[in-house]
Amino acid sequence: MEQTVTIDANGSLTLPNEYLQILGLFIGGKVTLKSKGNQVILFSPPKRVTTAPKLSPQEAVKNAQAIVQQYVPATRSLVDELIAERRLEAVNE
């Protein structure tokens, strides 16, 4: 996406609404500018991350397993694949 904007008499420019939305910016918000050659790069502030509740190691493992299960078919064994890869690496050493 590319758009040309005009610099006013004060040296200010107005970002189109689409860019504000993409970057998550709002009126009165702050951005960081970085110059690189003849370019100026605009960075939006990092998103605040809320602290997740403390989990026991067992709960963390169960959560990770649940996430992986969403993307790996039940007919596939990642453990068996890892063991096979390690055995192949050992043979090739």
VMD Tcl script that builds the backbone (N, CA, C; Angstrom):
set m [mol new atoms 279]
animate dup $m
set s [atomselect $m all]
$s set {name element resname resid chain x y z} {
  {N N MET 1 A 0.849 -1.162 0.000}
  {CA C MET 1 A 0.000 0.000 0.000}
  {C C MET 1 A 0.901 1.234 0.000}
  {N N GLU 2 A 0.620 2.154 -0.866}
  {CA C GLU 2 A 1.409 3.376 -0.968}
  {C C GLU 2 A 0.471 4.540 -1.211}
  {N N GLN 3 A 0.769 5.650 -0.558}
  {CA C GLN 3 A -0.063 6.831 -0.708}
  {C C GLN 3 A 0.822 8.066 -0.552}
  {N N THR 4 A 0.537 9.111 -1.287}
  {CA C THR 4 A 1.272 10.366 -1.171}
  {C C THR 4 A 0.474 11.315 -0.290}
  {N N VAL 5 A 1.172 11.943 0.669}
  {CA C VAL 5 A 0.536 12.931 1.536}
  {C C VAL 5 A 1.288 14.247 1.392}
  {N N THR 6 A 0.645 15.334 1.760}
  {CA C THR 6 A 1.234 16.666 1.631}
  {C C THR 6 A 1.717 17.164 2.985}
  {N N ILE 7 A 2.892 17.770 2.985}
  {CA C ILE 7 A 3.437 18.369 4.202}
  {C C ILE 7 A 2.921 19.800 4.276}
  {N N ASP 8 A 2.335 20.166 5.426}
  {CA C ASP 8 A 1.769 21.511 5.537}
  {C C ASP 8 A 2.836 22.529 5.944}
  {N N ALA 9 A 2.428 23.784 6.132}
  {CA C ALA 9 A 3.356 24.877 6.433}
  {C C ALA 9 A 4.098 24.674 7.753}
  {N N ASN 10 A 3.531 23.901 8.660}
  {CA C ASN 10 A 4.182 23.627 9.948}
  {C C ASN 10 A 5.145 22.452 9.879}
  {N N GLY 11 A 5.249 21.823 8.711}
  {CA C GLY 11 A 6.096 20.642 8.577}
  {C C GLY 11 A 5.390 19.370 9.009}
  {N N SER 12 A 4.092 19.442 9.202}
  {CA C SER 12 A 3.314 18.279 9.635}
  {C C SER 12 A 2.696 17.583 8.435}
  {N N LEU 13 A 2.419 16.316 8.618}
  {CA C LEU 13 A 1.663 15.585 7.609}
  {C C LEU 13 A 0.592 14.786 8.321}
  {N N THR 14 A -0.453 14.472 7.603}
  {CA C THR 14 A -1.567 13.722 8.169}
  {C C THR 14 A -1.567 12.323 7.582}
  {N N LEU 15 A -1.568 11.330 8.470}
  {CA C LEU 15 A -1.626 9.945 8.006}
  {C C LEU 15 A -3.068 9.588 7.678}
  {N N PRO 16 A -3.290 8.935 6.553}
  {CA C PRO 16 A -4.644 8.489 6.221}
  {C C PRO 16 A -5.167 7.504 7.275}
  {N N ASN 17 A -6.478 7.491 7.444}
  {CA C ASN 17 A -7.107 6.623 8.447}
  {C C ASN 17 A -6.714 5.161 8.301}
  {N N GLU 18 A -6.562 4.686 7.053}
  {CA C GLU 18 A -6.199 3.273 6.863}
  {C C GLU 18 A -4.880 2.953 7.564}
  {N N TYR 19 A -3.917 3.876 7.471}
  {CA C TYR 19 A -2.619 3.661 8.105}
  {C C TYR 19 A -2.740 3.708 9.620}
  {N N LEU 20 A -3.555 4.624 10.112}
  {CA C LEU 20 A -3.762 4.698 11.557}
  {C C LEU 20 A -4.332 3.390 12.082}
  {N N GLN 21 A -5.290 2.838 11.354}
  {CA C GLN 21 A -5.910 1.581 11.779}
  {C C GLN 21 A -4.919 0.428 11.710}
  {N N ILE 22 A -4.159 0.350 10.620}
  {CA C ILE 22 A -3.188 -0.736 10.460}
  {C C ILE 22 A -2.170 -0.721 11.592}
  {N N LEU 23 A -1.714 0.476 11.953}
  {CA C LEU 23 A -0.685 0.603 12.982}
  {C C LEU 23 A -1.258 0.658 14.395}
  {N N GLY 24 A -2.575 0.697 14.511}
  {CA C GLY 24 A -3.192 0.761 15.835}
  {C C GLY 24 A -2.944 2.101 16.511}
  {N N LEU 25 A -2.896 3.181 15.717}
  {CA C LEU 25 A -2.625 4.509 16.259}
  {C C LEU 25 A -3.918 5.269 16.497}
  {N N PHE 26 A -3.830 6.299 17.332}
  {CA C PHE 26 A -4.993 7.108 17.651}
  {C C PHE 26 A -4.543 8.553 17.830}
  {N N ILE 27 A -5.484 9.472 17.807}
  {CA C ILE 27 A -5.185 10.894 17.980}
  {C C ILE 27 A -4.478 11.087 19.322}
  {N N GLY 28 A -3.348 11.762 19.300}
  {CA C GLY 28 A -2.581 11.989 20.523}
  {C C GLY 28 A -1.607 10.867 20.829}
  {N N GLY 29 A -1.659 9.780 20.056}
  {CA C GLY 29 A -0.728 8.673 20.265}
  {C C GLY 29 A 0.672 9.035 19.790}
  {N N LYS 30 A 1.634 8.230 20.144}
  {CA C LYS 30 A 3.022 8.486 19.776}
  {C C LYS 30 A 3.522 7.418 18.813}
  {N N VAL 31 A 4.457 7.827 17.956}
  {CA C VAL 31 A 5.123 6.908 17.040}
  {C C VAL 31 A 6.619 7.173 17.119}
  {N N THR 32 A 7.396 6.225 16.649}
  {CA C THR 32 A 8.839 6.380 16.569}
  {C C THR 32 A 9.217 6.487 15.102}
  {N N LEU 33 A 10.075 7.450 14.781}
  {CA C LEU 33 A 10.561 7.628 13.418}
  {C C LEU 33 A 12.024 7.230 13.363}
  {N N LYS 34 A 12.402 6.565 12.280}
  {CA C LYS 34 A 13.794 6.171 12.083}
  {C C LYS 34 A 14.165 6.513 10.647}
  {N N SER 35 A 15.284 7.217 10.472}
  {CA C SER 35 A 15.703 7.547 9.107}
  {C C SER 35 A 16.666 6.479 8.614}
  {N N LYS 36 A 16.501 6.132 7.346}
  {CA C LYS 36 A 17.339 5.117 6.718}
  {C C LYS 36 A 17.555 5.561 5.275}
  {N N GLY 37 A 18.726 6.146 5.012}
  {CA C GLY 37 A 18.981 6.686 3.684}
  {C C GLY 37 A 17.998 7.804 3.407}
  {N N ASN 38 A 17.291 7.711 2.296}
  {CA C ASN 38 A 16.305 8.745 1.962}
  {C C ASN 38 A 14.891 8.344 2.381}
  {N N GLN 39 A 14.793 7.405 3.320}
  {CA C GLN 39 A 13.488 6.943 3.798}
  {C C GLN 39 A 13.317 7.287 5.270}
  {N N VAL 40 A 12.085 7.448 5.665}
  {CA C VAL 40 A 11.739 7.573 7.076}
  {C C VAL 40 A 10.780 6.435 7.384}
  {N N ILE 41 A 11.131 5.649 8.382}
  {CA C ILE 41 A 10.310 4.501 8.771}
  {C C ILE 41 A 9.556 4.873 10.042}
  {N N LEU 42 A 8.271 4.609 10.045}
  {CA C LEU 42 A 7.406 4.943 11.163}
  {C C LEU 42 A 7.062 3.654 11.907}
  {N N PHE 43 A 7.284 3.638 13.212}
  {CA C PHE 43 A 6.991 2.464 14.031}
  {C C PHE 43 A 5.878 2.799 15.010}
  {N N SER 44 A 4.918 1.905 15.113}
  {CA C SER 44 A 3.894 2.072 16.141}
  {C C SER 44 A 4.459 1.515 17.441}
  {N N PRO 45 A 3.964 1.988 18.579}
  {CA C PRO 45 A 4.469 1.476 19.849}
  {C C PRO 45 A 4.123 0.003 20.004}
  {N N PRO 46 A 4.962 -0.740 20.736}
  {CA C PRO 46 A 4.651 -2.163 20.930}
  {C C PRO 46 A 3.348 -2.322 21.702}
  {N N LYS 47 A 2.647 -3.368 21.377}
  {CA C LYS 47 A 1.394 -3.655 22.067}
  {C C LYS 47 A 1.706 -4.108 23.494}
  {N N ARG 48 A 0.880 -3.676 24.409}
  {CA C ARG 48 A 1.059 -4.114 25.795}
  {C C ARG 48 A 0.610 -5.560 25.923}
  {N N VAL 49 A 1.426 -6.329 26.584}
  {CA C VAL 49 A 1.099 -7.735 26.796}
  {C C VAL 49 A 0.650 -7.884 28.237}
  {N N THR 50 A -0.525 -8.416 28.394}
  {CA C THR 50 A -0.988 -8.646 29.754}
  {C C THR 50 A -0.320 -9.899 30.289}
  {N N THR 51 A -0.039 -9.892 31.544}
  {CA C THR 51 A 0.628 -11.024 32.166}
  {C C THR 51 A -0.351 -12.185 32.296}
  {N N ALA 52 A 0.076 -13.320 31.797}
  {CA C ALA 52 A -0.752 -14.520 31.894}
  {C C ALA 52 A -0.684 -15.042 33.323}
  {N N PRO 53 A -1.727 -15.709 33.755}
  {CA C PRO 53 A -1.687 -16.274 35.102}
  {C C PRO 53 A -0.581 -17.315 35.200}
  {N N LYS 54 A -0.011 -17.436 36.384}
  {CA C LYS 54 A 1.055 -18.417 36.606}
  {C C LYS 54 A 0.473 -19.822 36.489}
  {N N LEU 55 A 1.153 -20.650 35.712}
  {CA C LEU 55 A 0.727 -22.034 35.534}
  {C C LEU 55 A 1.774 -22.957 36.125}
  {N N SER 56 A 1.317 -24.087 36.602}
  {CA C SER 56 A 2.272 -25.105 37.026}
  {C C SER 56 A 2.909 -25.680 35.765}
  {N N PRO 57 A 4.077 -26.309 35.881}
  {CA C PRO 57 A 4.690 -26.920 34.696}
  {C C PRO 57 A 3.747 -27.908 34.006}
  {N N GLN 58 A 2.988 -28.667 34.778}
  {CA C GLN 58 A 2.064 -29.641 34.202}
  {C C GLN 58 A 0.962 -28.942 33.406}
  {N N GLU 59 A 0.429 -27.846 33.945}
  {CA C GLU 59 A -0.613 -27.095 33.237}
  {C C GLU 59 A -0.062 -26.479 31.954}
  {N N ALA 60 A 1.168 -25.980 32.017}
  {CA C ALA 60 A 1.789 -25.380 30.834}
  {C C ALA 60 A 1.974 -26.422 29.739}
  {N N VAL 61 A 2.407 -27.626 30.121}
  {CA C VAL 61 A 2.586 -28.705 29.141}
  {C C VAL 61 A 1.238 -29.087 28.536}
  {N N LYS 62 A 0.206 -29.205 29.359}
  {CA C LYS 62 A -1.125 -29.551 28.842}
  {C C LYS 62 A -1.630 -28.485 27.867}
  {N N ASN 63 A -1.401 -27.219 28.192}
  {CA C ASN 63 A -1.810 -26.142 27.279}
  {C C ASN 63 A -1.066 -26.242 25.953}
  {N N ALA 64 A 0.242 -26.489 26.019}
  {CA C ALA 64 A 1.042 -26.615 24.795}
  {C C ALA 64 A 0.566 -27.806 23.967}
  {N N GLN 65 A 0.284 -28.921 24.624}
  {CA C GLN 65 A -0.205 -30.106 23.910}
  {C C GLN 65 A -1.540 -29.814 23.222}
  {N N ALA 66 A -2.411 -29.092 23.893}
  {CA C ALA 66 A -3.718 -28.759 23.309}
  {C C ALA 66 A -3.553 -27.886 22.070}
  {N N ILE 67 A -2.600 -26.963 22.113}
  {CA C ILE 67 A -2.351 -26.102 20.950}
  {C C ILE 67 A -1.827 -26.927 19.788}
  {N N VAL 68 A -0.848 -27.800 20.050}
  {CA C VAL 68 A -0.258 -28.623 18.989}
  {C C VAL 68 A -1.311 -29.549 18.387}
  {N N GLN 69 A -2.173 -30.111 19.216}
  {CA C GLN 69 A -3.196 -31.041 18.727}
  {C C GLN 69 A -4.141 -30.394 17.719}
  {N N GLN 70 A -4.271 -29.078 17.773}
  {CA C GLN 70 A -5.134 -28.384 16.811}
  {C C GLN 70 A -4.557 -28.442 15.398}
  {N N TYR 71 A -3.243 -28.611 15.291}
  {CA C TYR 71 A -2.575 -28.511 13.996}
  {C C TYR 71 A -1.972 -29.823 13.506}
  {N N VAL 72 A -1.923 -30.834 14.354}
  {CA C VAL 72 A -1.318 -32.112 13.981}
  {C C VAL 72 A -2.399 -33.189 14.001}
  {N N PRO 73 A -2.567 -33.910 12.894}
  {CA C PRO 73 A -3.584 -34.965 12.866}
  {C C PRO 73 A -3.288 -36.049 13.913}
  {N N ALA 74 A -4.326 -36.653 14.444}
  {CA C ALA 74 A -4.165 -37.693 15.465}
  {C C ALA 74 A -3.429 -38.908 14.913}
  {N N THR 75 A -3.418 -39.074 13.596}
  {CA C THR 75 A -2.751 -40.224 12.980}
  {C C THR 75 A -1.236 -40.032 12.884}
  {N N ARG 76 A -0.753 -38.858 13.219}
  {CA C ARG 76 A 0.678 -38.556 13.109}
  {C C ARG 76 A 1.297 -38.520 14.502}
  {N N SER 77 A 2.488 -39.139 14.649}
  {CA C SER 77 A 3.176 -39.143 15.935}
  {C C SER 77 A 4.451 -38.309 15.832}
  {N N LEU 78 A 4.422 -37.139 16.444}
  {CA C LEU 78 A 5.607 -36.290 16.434}
  {C C LEU 78 A 6.755 -36.927 17.209}
  {N N VAL 79 A 6.426 -37.685 18.247}
  {CA C VAL 79 A 7.456 -38.372 19.031}
  {C C VAL 79 A 8.178 -39.392 18.164}
  {N N ASP 80 A 7.415 -40.204 17.431}
  {CA C ASP 80 A 8.039 -41.201 16.555}
  {C C ASP 80 A 8.894 -40.529 15.485}
  {N N GLU 81 A 8.423 -39.402 14.948}
  {CA C GLU 81 A 9.199 -38.675 13.936}
  {C C GLU 81 A 10.502 -38.145 14.524}
  {N N LEU 82 A 10.446 -37.627 15.741}
  {CA C LEU 82 A 11.647 -37.113 16.393}
  {C C LEU 82 A 12.646 -38.231 16.653}
  {N N ILE 83 A 12.158 -39.362 17.148}
  {CA C ILE 83 A 13.048 -40.500 17.411}
  {C C ILE 83 A 13.704 -40.960 16.119}
  {N N ALA 84 A 12.940 -41.048 15.038}
  {CA C ALA 84 A 13.497 -41.466 13.748}
  {C C ALA 84 A 14.554 -40.477 13.268}
  {N N GLU 85 A 14.298 -39.179 13.419}
  {CA C GLU 85 A 15.279 -38.163 13.015}
  {C C GLU 85 A 16.562 -38.295 13.824}
  {N N ARG 86 A 16.437 -38.499 15.124}
  {CA C ARG 86 A 17.617 -38.619 15.987}
  {C C ARG 86 A 18.422 -39.873 15.648}
  {N N ARG 87 A 17.724 -40.960 15.371}
  {CA C ARG 87 A 18.433 -42.192 14.989}
  {C C ARG 87 A 19.182 -41.996 13.680}
  {N N LEU 88 A 18.558 -41.328 12.722}
  {CA C LEU 88 A 19.204 -41.060 11.442}
  {C C LEU 88 A 20.428 -40.167 11.635}
  {N N GLU 89 A 20.314 -39.158 12.484}
  {CA C GLU 89 A 21.452 -38.285 12.775}
  {C C GLU 89 A 22.586 -39.072 13.419}
  {N N ALA 90 A 22.243 -39.985 14.329}
  {CA C ALA 90 A 23.267 -40.785 15.006}
  {C C ALA 90 A 23.997 -41.682 14.016}
  {N N VAL 91 A 23.269 -42.240 13.063}
  {CA C VAL 91 A 23.885 -43.101 12.046}
  {C C VAL 91 A 24.823 -42.286 11.163}
  {N N ASN 92 A 24.451 -41.060 10.850}
  {CA C ASN 92 A 25.237 -40.216 9.954}
  {C C ASN 92 A 26.431 -39.551 10.626}
  {N N GLU 93 A 26.572 -39.692 11.934}
  {CA C GLU 93 A 27.706 -39.056 12.629}
  {C C GLU 93 A 28.982 -39.810 12.435}
}
mol reanalyze $m
mol bondsrecalc $m
mol representation Tube
mol addrep $m
